[in-house]
Amino acid sequence: MEKTAHLTRLVTASKTFVLWSRIPFSQLVVTIEREKAGARAEGRSIVWKLYAHDPQPDVATALAGAGFRPKPHETLMLFDLAREIPAGAPAPGLDVRPVLEDDVFQDYAAIDRAAFGAPPAPSDAPRAPHPVDPRVGLFIAYVDGVPASVGRVELAPGHALAGLFGGGTSPAFRRRGIYRELVKGRAAWARERGARALFTEAVDSTSRPILERLGFVPVAGVETWGWEVAENVQIRATLGS
């Protein structure tokens, strides 16, 4: 996590997430281009978040002009962990378990790619052990022994809140109630560690309706803009620059 006077960014190996921005209008263009240059040098894409409760209309216009593309609209949602996730009829043969072993982590990574449309990893990709972080829970759902769905939960500093991230199901296993069971498992994990509420950013067209039925409350819209470094490199290569 990196904080400046005008930005808060989360930097990972492959992406930079701009989680908050308050940029003077006169510095918008140069600041965005500076972020792109830094990400390009490190081979990272950029995901830039704009929240409805913190309006920044000029930023959205500037991002579009800088080559960012809008992603599906999301909604910030909350769930009170004093409540229980409503019970439902789980898919036959469903087994939701935490990721505790390296071979299970490989299943998690494969389903994560399948759920979100990423290309499969090469067969000779390194199979490094996943790091153990007590603030993070990784969960995977199997159906009759076949990996089907994954999701992550992270405790926020202070542990009053826990965030749900990366929930996705392989296309062959969708519409069976598996996502609901993964939410239920992650909610129990967070509650056991002292969290009082869950938060998540749900895609309006997919996960938001499911979460609303489970008792999550919409709080604010989330406008997300993305800039892909690989796409930028390909454009420059095509132009011969």
N, C-alpha and C positions, 0 to 999 in steps of 0.2 A: 504494500500500500504506500502510495506516494501522495503528499499533499503540498500544494503551492498556494499562493495567494488567490489564484483564480480557478484552480482545478483540484479535484481529488481523483486519482486514478489507481486502479488495481492492475498490476502488471503480472502476466503469467508468461509461460514459455512461448505461447503462440499468439496471445492477444493482449491488447491494452483495453481495459474497460474504463471509460471516463464516467464516473458515478455521480459527479456533481461539478457544475461549472458556473462561474459568475464572472463573465468576461466583459470588460468595457466594450461598448460598440466599436470604438475606434481601433481596438486590438483584436477583434474577432478573426479577421482573415489571417493575419500574421500568426496568431496563436494556433489556429487550426492547421495551418501549413507546417508550423513547427512540430505539432503532434504527429502529423503524417511523416515528416522527415525522420523523426526519432524512431517511429515504428518501422518505417521502411529500412532503416539502417540495421535494425535488429531482426528483420524478417517477421514482424508481427502485424496482424490485422488490428483494426480498431472497432470497438463497440461503444457508442456514445449514447448515454441515457438522458432523457429529458422527462421530468415528472410534472404532471398537471398541477400539483399543489405548489410547484416552484416554477411558474411560467417564465419561459425564455424564448419568445417567438423569433427574435433576431438570430438566435443560435441555429434553429432549425433551417432557416433560410440560408444562412452561411454554410451550413453543413451540406445542403443540397448543391450549392454552388461549387463546393470543394470536391464533389464527386462521391459523397456519401449517398447510400441508398437506404430508403426506409425499410425496416423489417416489420413483420406482423405486429399489430398493436397489442399491447399487454395491459393488464390491470394489476396494480399492487393490492394484495389481499391479506387479511389477517384472520387467525383462528384462535379462539380462547381455549387453552389447554385444560381449563377447568371442566370443559365439555369432552365428550367422547365422540370419535368419528362414528357415524351411524353404521350399524352392521349391515352387511349385504351377503348375498350368496356368492362365495368365491368360485372361481373357475375350478372344475374338477381337476384333481392332481396338482393344485397350486401349492407351492412351498416358497415362502418369503423368508430370506435369511440374510444376516449381515455378512459382509465380505471380510473374512478373517484370514484367508489363505491366499497365497500368490496365484495358484491355479484358478481359483474362483475369480480373482481380479482380472485374469485374462478373459473370462466369460463376460465380466462387467464391461470391459473395454470394447469387446466385439459387439455387444448389444447396444452400447452407447452409440457406436458408429452406425449400426443398422437403423436405430430409431430416428437419428437425426440426419440420415442421408449422406454421411461421410463415406469416402471410399474405404474398402477394407485395408487393413495394415498388411504389408508384405509378409510372406511366410517366414522370412528371416529377421523380422523386426526384433529388437532386443526385448527380453522378457524380464526386466528388472523388477525386483520386489516393490510393492507399493509401500509408501511411508505410512507408519501408524501415527495418527494424530488423534488424541482423545477428544478433541472438539468436533471431529468429523465422523459421521457414520455413513458408510456406503451399503446400500441394500440391493439385492438382486432377487428376482422372482423366477422360479423354475416351474414349468408345467410338464408333468410327467418326466422330470429330469432334464428337460430342454430349457436353456436360458431364454427368457422371454421379455423381461422388463427390468429396468434399473432406476435408481434414484439416490440422491444424496441429501443429507441433512447436516447443517453446520450450526454450532452454538455461537451466538454473537458474544462479544466481550461483556462480561458480567453475567451471561447465561440466562438473562430474563427472556430473551428472544432466541428463536432458532429459525433458520431459513431453510426452505425446501428448494433444491436446485436439481437440474438435469434429469427430471422425471421423463422417461420415454419408454415406449414399448415397441418391440419389433413388429412390423406391419402384419405378419402372419398371426399375431396373438392379440390384436386390438379388439375392442368391444366385448371383452369378457369379464370386466370388473377387476382386472389386475392392477390398474393404476390406483384404484381406490384402496386396495389392500396394501400397496406400497406406501401410500399416504398414511394409512393407519399404523403401519409398522414404524415409520419414521416419527410419527407423533408420539408413540409410546416411548421410543428411544429418547426423544427430547424431554418428555415429561419426567422420566426417571432421573434425568440429570439436572432437574431444577428449572427448566424453561417454563414460562407461564403463557407464552403465546408463540404461534408460528406465523411467519410471513413468507410470501412467495410472490413472484411476478408471473402471472398466468396469461398465456396467449388467449386472446378473446375468443378465437374461433375453435379452440380445441379444449384446453384444460379448464378455462374459467367456468363453463357451465357445470362441469363435473364437481369442481371445488365448491361452487355455490350450493349444490345439492348436499354437500357434506357439511355445510355450515360455515364456510369461509365468507368473510364480509369484504366486499370491494371498498377500497379506500381512495385510490387515485389512478388515473390513467398513466400509462408509461409509453412514451414515444421513443423508439429505438432506431438509431441510424448506424449503418455499418460501412466500413471501408476495408476492402480486401487487398492486402499487400500482394498476394499472388496474382490477382487480376490486374493490378497496376503494373507489375513486372511484365506480364504477358502483353499488355498494351504497348509498353515501351519497346519491347522486343519486336513487336509487329511493325512499329513505326521506325525501327532501326535506330532508336536513340539510346 
